[in-house]
Amino acid sequence: MKYGTRTSKDIQVSMRIDGSFHLSDGVAFERLISKNPHKPLSEFCDSIFTAGRNKRTYTKKGYGYPYLSNSDAIAQNPFNSCKYNSRKYGYDESAFLKEGMVLTGRVGAIGQTAYVTKEYEKKEAMGSDNIIRIIAKPSEYSGYIYSFLSSKIGNILLWKLAAGGVQPYITDQMVANIPVPIFPETKQQEIHNLIVESANLRVEANRLLEEAQNILTENICYNSSDKKLYSCVSSKSLRNSFTRRFEADYYVDEGEKIANHIKNNLDYKSLKEVTSDIFRPGIFKRVYVNKGITFLGGSDIMQRIPSSEKQLSSTKTKNIKSLMLEKGWILVTCGGTIGNSVFVDSEIAKCAASQHILRLIPQDIPAGYLFAFINSNLGKKIIQRYTYGSVIPQVEPIHIERIPVPLLNLALIESINKLAMDSITKNEISKKKELEAIHLVEQEISLWQQS
C-alpha cells in the first residue's frame, strides 16, 4: 500500500484530490525534477508540432514517399513494412521528417519515441499525423532530449499526460510543458554524442543489409513484371499438395512464383536442409512478475531496441527454457503479422519470446546469408504465401521448412554473408550506445533521489 502527505498547494495546483494521482510515479518524478535544475521542454526547442491530417493516396514503393506510422518510426529498419504515399497526390511539406527530430507517439502508442537519422531525410520519409515532432534548438542537444524522453522517467511523464477513456492521447501543447532536467554541460553533450553515434551506426547497418539483399536479388534474377491474376491448376496438383489448399489466390500468389523461379533456375536447398531446427514453443501458463525475464511478442522484436513491459518469472513459468532465445538464431513472426524477421544478437538473446515467433537455427550455410534471404522482400513473400486462418493469420514450421533457399556461387555467398554480419554487428553496437545514453540519464536522476 502506498501512502504519503500532500499540501493544500499541491491540491490547488493539480486540481486533483484522488490519492492515486498524487502517489503515482509520474507525479513523483515531476516533483523531483521540479525541485532540481530544469526547464520545460519548449525552452529546449524551436518547435513542437504535429502534421495536419491530409489526404493520403497509398501507392507502390517506386511511386511514393515512405509514409511512417509510429510503429515504423521506432523499428530498426523503418522502411521494411511502411506504406508509400503518392508523390503526385499525397505531398505535404509539414509531414516530412528531418534529421535530428525527436518523434513521439500522440495516440495509443504513447511513450514510443524515435530519433530521426539522416536515412529518413535521404529517403524523403513522411510521418503520420499521429506523431509529435520535437525540433531542438541548434544550441541544445537533440540526442539528450531523445534519451530523456526514451528513459523510464520520460516514458512515465509522457503517460502522465494521457487523456481519453477509450484511446489515450496526448497533444504537442502537453508535451511542451514536460520538465526536462538540466545536467552538467559535459554530461548532456556526452549523452547526445552517444545517440548521434548510435544513429549513424544504425544507418550504416541498414545500408549494409540493403546492399547484401540487392546483390542477392540481382543474382536471383526474378522478374516481377508478370502480373497475371489467373492460372491453370490440375486436380492432381490439388490432391498432391501438402497444404490441401483450394482457394484460387493461393495459386497465383507472387510468393508461389518466386519459389518456382528459384526451383527452376537456381541451385537450392529447402530451409529444412540448411537449418538444424525450425520450431516454436507451445502455449502454457506464463507467470508475470515486476522484475524477471523480458518477454517479447511479434511487434516487440521489430523495435529498434526490442523491449516489453511483460516480465516472466524464471522460476514459476514452466518450460521457460523453451521460450528463451539464443544468439545466432533467426526469428520469424508467424502469428498475426507474418514474415517479419530479425537476427538474434546478444541483446535479444537475454529475452524470451512468444509462441507466435518461429525460431530458425542455421546449419551448413552462413547465418548472415540465410538471414539476408529470409529478411528480403523475396523471402518474406514466399513465407507469406503459406498464410492460413481467417481471424488470426498463421504459418507453421511444416510450411516454411519447404521454402527453397537459393545457393549462389561460394564467392557471392561469402560476400553477402559478410555484409549481413557486419550489419548485425553495427546494429548491436548501436543498441549498446543508445542504452548507455539512457542509463546515464536515469543514473543522474537517481542521484537526485538519493540526495
N, C-alpha and C positions, 0 to 999 in steps of 0.2 A: 504494500500500500504506500502510495506517495502522499506526502503532506508538506505544508510549508505555510509561511505567513506572507501576506501582501498588504501594502499600504493602501489607503484610500486614493492616493495619487495614481497608483497602478491601475485601480479600477476605473478612475476617471479618464485616464489616457486611452485605455483599451476599450472602454465601454462594454466590458465583459465581466460577469460575476461568476461564471461557471469555473469550478476548480480544475476541470480537465484542460482548459485553455491555459490557465496561469501556471500549471505544473508541467506543461508539455515541453519537450526538448527544444522546440522552435523558439518558444518564449524565453527559455533559459539561456540559449545561445545568443539570442538577440540582446538580452540584458547584459550578458558577459561582454560581448563585443562593444556595446554602447558605453561601458564603463572604462574602456581602453581606447587607445588611439584608433580612430576610424573616420570614415566619411561615407555618405550614401553613394551607391553605385553610379548614380547620374553624374557625380562630380569627377569620376574617372573617365567618363565617356563623352564623345562628341554627339552620339545619338543612340537611342534605344527605340526600336520600332518593329512593326510587323508590316509585311506587304499586304496590299489590298487583295480581296478575293475576286480576281478577274477570271474571265472565261478561259478554260483550258481545253485545248484540242490535242488529244494524245495521238501520237503517230509513231512511225518506226524510228529506230535509232539514227539512221542517216538523214532524217528529215526534221529532227527536233533538238531542242535543248534538253539536257538531263534535268528532270524535274524531281527534286528530292523531298521526300517526306522526312519527318523527324527520325524515324527508324532507319532510313537510308543514311542520314547525316551522321549517325553515331556508329555506323558499320565500319569495319576495317576497310572495305572497298565500297564506297557509297554508290558506285556505278554498276555493281553486279546485277541488281534486280530493280533498278529505278525505272520509272516511266519517262517518256520523252514528250515534251510539249512543242507543238508545231512552231517552227521558225516563222512561218508565214502568218499564222493566226493567233499565236499564243505569246507574242513578245510583250514583256512587262519589265521595264527598266528597274523598278524597285524590287523585283523578285530576285535579281542576280546576286550571287554570293561572292564576296571579295575576300582575298587572303587576309588573315588576321581577325576576321569577325569571330565572335563567340555566339553560338546558337544555343537556344534552349527551348524545350517544348512548351507550347502555350495551352494545348488542350489534351487531356488524357495523359499523355506521356510527360507529365511534369517532372522536372529534375533531370531529364535526359539531355545532356549538354555536349556540344561538339565544338572543336576548334577548326576553322576553315583553313585548309592548306592551299598552296599555290595550284594544286591539282584541280580544285574546284573551279578556280578562276580560269585556268588554261582551257578547261573543257566547257566553259560558259554555263556552269550549273545554275539552275534556278531553284529557289527554295519555296516550300509551301507557305501559305498564309498562316499555318498553324505553328510556325517557327518564329520566335522572337530573335531579332538581330541586335547584337550589342557591339558597338564600334568604339574601341578605346581611343582616347586622345593620343596623339603622337608622343607626348611626354610620359604617358603611362605605359604599363606593361600588360598587353592583352593576354599573354600566357599566364601571368599571375592571376588575372581576373578569372580566366578559364579554370585554373587549378582550384581557386577558392570555390567557385560555383559547382565544380565537379566533386569536391570533397564531401565527406559525410555531413559536415556542418552546413555547407552551401546547399546541399540537397534538402536538408531539413528546413532551412529557411525558405526555399522555394515552395515546398509543400505547405509551409505555414500560411502562405498567401492564398492557397487554393480556395476557390469558391465554387458553388454549384452543387446540386444534390445528385443528379444523375451522372453527368460527365464533368469532373473537376476541370477548372480552367484558371489561368492567371492572365494578367494583362501587362503590357510593357510599362504602364504607369506604376503598377505594383512593384515590378522588378526594379525600377529606378530607385526605389526607396530602401532597398536591401542594404543594411550596414556592412561595409567591407572593411576588415581590419587593416591597419597600416603597420607593416613590419619595417625593420631597418632597410634602407635602400638596397644594400648589398644582398639581403635575403630575398627581397622581391625580384631583383634582377636575376639572381641565381635560379629562382623558380621559373621565371619567364624563359630563361635560356634553355632550361631542361625541356620545356614544352615545345619551343621552336626546334630544338634538335630532334625531339620525338616526332614532330610533324614532318620534318624533312626526311627522316628515316622511313616514315610511313609512305610518303610519296615515292621514294626510291623503291621500296618493297613492292608497291603496286605496279610500278613501271617494269620491274624485272619479271614479275609474274606475267604481265601482259605481253612482254617480249617473248617469253617462253611459250605462251599459248599461241602467239602469232606464228612462230616457227612451226609449231605442231599443226596448226590449222592449215598453213600453206602446204605442208607436206602430205596432209591427208587428202587435199585437193577435192574436197566435197563441193559440188556446185548446188547452191541453194536456190537457183533460178526456177527449178521445177515446182510450180505451184498447183499442179493437177490435184483436184479435190475428189478424184474418183479412182477406182482401181478394181480389177477383177480378182476375186479370191475364190479358189475352188473349195468345194465341200470337203475334199480330202485335207486341205490345209487347215480348215476349221476343226476337223476331227483330230488332227495330229498336233495341233497347237497345245503346248503345255498349259497355257493360260485359259484355254477354252473360251476365248472372248468372241462375241458375236457382233458387237456394235461396230458400225461402219467406220467411225472416225478413228478407231484403233488401227485400222489397216491403211489409212492414208496419213497417219501421223508423221511429222518430219523426223522424229526420233527413229522410227522404223526405217526411213530412207537412209539416214546417216549410218545406222547399224549395218544395213545391207551393203552400202557403199564400201564400208571398211572390210566386210567379209569378202566381197567380190574383187576388191582391188589391192588389198594390202595383206602383208603377213600380220597375223593377230593371234592372241590367246584370249580365252574368256577371263573375266575378272576372277572367277573362282581359281583359275590356274596360276594367277600371279599374286594371290593372297593366301596366307596361312589360315585365315578365318574371316568370315563375314557374319556378324551377329548383332542382335540387340537383346538387352536383358528383358526378363519377363516383368509382369506387373505384380507388385506386392506392397504391403503396407509400409509407408515411409513415416518415420518419426522425426518431426522438425523440432529444432532447438534454437536458442538465441545465438549460440556460438558452436558451430560444427563444420561440416564439410559443405562447401558451396555446391548447390545442386542446380545444374544448368538445363534449360529447356532448349527447344529448337531455335527460338528467336535470340536467346541469350548467347549462343555460341557464335552468332554472326556479328556481335558487337565488337567495336574496336578493342575494348578490354572486356572479355566475357565476364559477366558478374550476375548475381542473383541475390535477392533477399532471402531466398529459401536456403536454410541450413539443415543438413541431415545429421542426425546423431550417429556417430561412428560405432557405438556400442549397442544401440537399441534397434537399429534398422537391419532387419535380416537381409542376408545376401548383399551387404553393402559392397563387397569386393566386385560383384558383377556390374556395379554401376560406375566403378572408378575407371578413369581414363589413363592411358599410358602414352608417353612421349613417342612420336613416330607413327601413331595411328592416324587414319583419315576418318573424319566424321561426316556423315551424310544425313540430312534431315529426311525422315521417312513417314511423318505423320503431320497432316495439316498442310504445311508448306513443304513441297517435295523437291529434293535435288540440290539444296544449298550445301556447300561443303567447306570444311576447314581442316587445317593440319594441326595436330596436337603438338604444341610446343611445351616448354617447361612450365609456363604459366597456367595453361589449360589442364595440364597433367595433375595439378593439385586438386582438381574438381571431380565431381560425379556428374553423370548426365542421364537424362530420362530415357525411357523405352522408345521414345519417338525419334531416336537418333541411332542410325546404323553405325557400327564400328567396322572399319576395314583395316586389316593388318597386312601391309605389303610384304611380299616374299618373292625372291627370284626376279625382281625388277626394281630399279631405283625408285625410292619412295617419292622423291620430288617429281620425277617424270610421271608417275601414276597420278599424283595429286594434280599436276598441271592439266592432265587429260580429264579427270573426273570433275575438276573445278571449271573447265572451259565450257563455253556455250554449247559445243557439240556434245560433250559428256553429259551435261545437265539435261539436254533434250532427250538423250537416249534413256536416262534414268526415269524421266517424267513420262516416257512412253508407257511404262508399266503401271501407272497410277490406277488404282481401283477404289471404289467406295463412293457413295453419293452424298454422305453427310460430312465425314472427315476423310479426305483422300489419304491413301496409304500406299506404300510399296513394302515388299518383304525381301529378306536376303535371297530367297529362292528365285526372285525376279532378277535382281541386279547381278547375281553371280554369273548370268549368261551374257552380260554386256561384253562385246568384243573390244579388247584393248589393242590399238594398233601398235605394231612393233616396227619402228623405223630403223634405219641403219644405226649401228652402235655409236658412231660419232655424234649423230643428231640426238640420240637418247641421252648421251652424257652431257651434251651442251644444254639441252632442255632441263635436265635434272639439276645441273649446276646453277642455272638461272633461278629455278624454283626454290632450291635450298638456300641460295643467297637471299632471296626474297623473304623466306621464312625466318632466317636469322636476323635480318634487319627489322622485321616486324616484331620479333621477340625483344630486341634491344629497345625498340621504340616504346613498347609497353612498359618495360622496366624504368625508362626515364620518366614517363608520364606518371607512373605510380610513385616514383621517388619525389616528384614535384608535389603531388597531392599529399604525400606523407609529411613533407616539410611544412605545408600549411597547417595540417592537423596537429603536428608536433608543437608548432609555435602557439596555437590556440590552447592546447592542453597545458602549456606552461602558464598561461594566464589563469587557467582554472586552479592551478596549484598555488598561485601566489595570493 
